[in-house]
Amino acid sequence: MRITILNRIRHEKVRYREVIDHDLHDVLYIDAPFTLEKVAATKPDQIVALSEFDLLIAAEFRDELSLPGPGLEDTLLVRDKVLMKQAVSSAKILCPRSCRLNEAKLSHFKFPVVLKPVDGASSEGVEICFSQKEYFEHLQTLTSEQRDFYEIEEYISGPILHFDGWVQNGNIIDFIPSRYVGTCYDFLKGLPLGSYQIKAPDDDMKIWSEKVARAVGIKSGPFHLEAILSRDGLCFLEIAHRVGGAGVAPTFEMKTGINLYHTHLATQLGLEFESRKKDEKNMYGWFVFPGHHLPTPFCSIYGIENVSRIPGIFNLVSLNEGEKLPVHPRMTYQAFQTPVSGLIRVPASEDPRPIFEAVFSEIYISPIGEKYVALPFRESMGLTHC
């Protein structure tokens, strides 16, 4: 089989060779920018795309070249947030009221409202407007072309959960619920983000997630699903047909023994993959501090030594003094591209939140040479719709 891979995610995260026999198959990795001409020249039997940002273009290539795998119509349901919510709402699942921005009647919404790109990720381009004044002010920052690709959404308050796993033949095989500490929206604005795995009291969250996955047509492969724990129960936020970012993949594998990237490769290519031993004793989490919001790609980090001594923290990664943020000012959750990131492990019987409180209270980051006052940990972190 001739496999063309749209090469964006670091190989050490995916570990392609553990699933794809490179002696048996002809595997070609191509780098961005991805064009139909470049892909067609490789004469592929299969096209693989693992990044959120490449799913649509890979689907277009498959359609153009008549190749197996998700086509554009299938992929739009997991990339276009308006179509996504329409499909989920049709399955009788609670969703925020939403519509395309250029079709919106403001009288149908109460403030605050959320404006976001219909095909965005990681809360990039998202704005919460608490009044009509803020709403119209933000509209002025968008071009008419941008407005065509935005939606307006009802604001729902409550803790934000994320559900990760993988599906085979429409059924969830492995599944982990987690709770955010902070939100992707707060991270966009310059605050740290994290999450920790939680023990579900029953199968209700898994059943709900399976219903969502079926509503948007996910039949096989990984998913990353976000929901608000509202006063009316779980309220759908969005779902992606790919592996979650930041520390989702490594902590999922540590807990379940399953590399979610391998489920994506195996289900799409019809290959087998191996799992590692499950960890029944511990629960895992992750945290990351942003740097994209800083006025300079060079920063000072304070408190890292104290954090390194906190029990339960491992894989702590931080920039050295004077080291440049690699992708500044682009937003990223990736270790080695952010000022500080790390993983957390606690016995399943213990509450991980005090560790997050210690980390978020201890570490502060400033432009190099300019010392900031540490931000206090907020108990409300995680209660903001993103």
C-alpha positions, 0 to 999 in steps of 0.5 A: 500500500502506498501511504501519503502522510500530511506531515505536521505532528511530531513523529515522537508523539505519533510513533508511526512505525509502531503501526505502519510497517515501512518495509511492507508499505511505501510511506511518503511524508510530505510537508506543508503547504499541502497541494493537490498537485503535490499529493497527486504526484505521490500516487497514493492509495491512502492519505493520512492527516492527523492534525485538526488543521489538515482534515478538510484538505485531506478530505478534499484530496480524497474526493478529487483522487477517488480515494478511501477514507473520510470525504468532504461531506463527512468531514464537514460535520466534525469541522463546521461548528454550525453543521455539527450542532445542527446534527447533534441537536437533531439527535435530541442532545442539549446544545447552545443556541447558535447560527451563522453570524451573517444569518443572526437575529440578535433579538434571538440571543441574550447576552453574553454571547460567544462569537467564534470561527465555524472551523476554528480550533483551540479557541483561536478567534473566539470572543465573549461579548457581554453586551451589545456594545461589545458585540458591535465593537467586535464586529468592527474588527472582522472583515466581511469575509471573516464574518461569513465564517463566524457563528454566534452562540448562546453562552452557557456557564458551567465547568467544562469537561472533555471526553476522549477515546476511540470508536470502532464500528460506531461503538466507543472502545476506550474512554476517559472523561476529564475536567478542565482547570481553566479554559481554552478561552482563558489560555487565549487571553494569557492564563494557564490551562490544564485538565485532570482525569475523573472517575465517572460514577456510571456509564452515562458520560460514555453513552452520551459521548457515543450518541454524540459521535454517532450524530456526527457520523464518527464510525471509527477512530479517535475523538475529542469531545467537549461539554459544559456541565450546565444546570440542565445536564451535559450541554454539547460544546464541540467534537473533533474527529482527531486526538486532543491536544496538549497533554491529552494523548500521553496521559490517555496512553498512561492510563489506558495503554492506548496511543490514540494516534495509533487508533487513528492510523489503524482504523483508517488504514485497516491495520493492527496496533498494540496496546500497553499495560493499563494503570489501574492505580493512578489518574493523570493530568496536564498543564501548560502556560501560554507565551503567545500573548507576550509582546516579545518571544523572549520571557523570564519564568519564575517559580519553576524550581519550586514546582519541580519539587511538588510530588506528582509532577513529572515531564516538566518542560520549561524554556531556559532564560533567554530562549526564544519561544519557537512559534511566537506569536502563534498560539500553541499547547505543545511542549517545547513550544510554550514557556512551561508544561508538565504532567501530573500523576496522583493515586486514583483516590486523591484529589489532583486540584491542590497540585494545580493550585500550587502550580498555577500560584507558583509559576509566573511568566513575564517578558524578559527583564520585566517581572510580573506579579503572580496571578492568584489561582482562581477557584472559578477556573474552568467555569467559563464557556470557551 
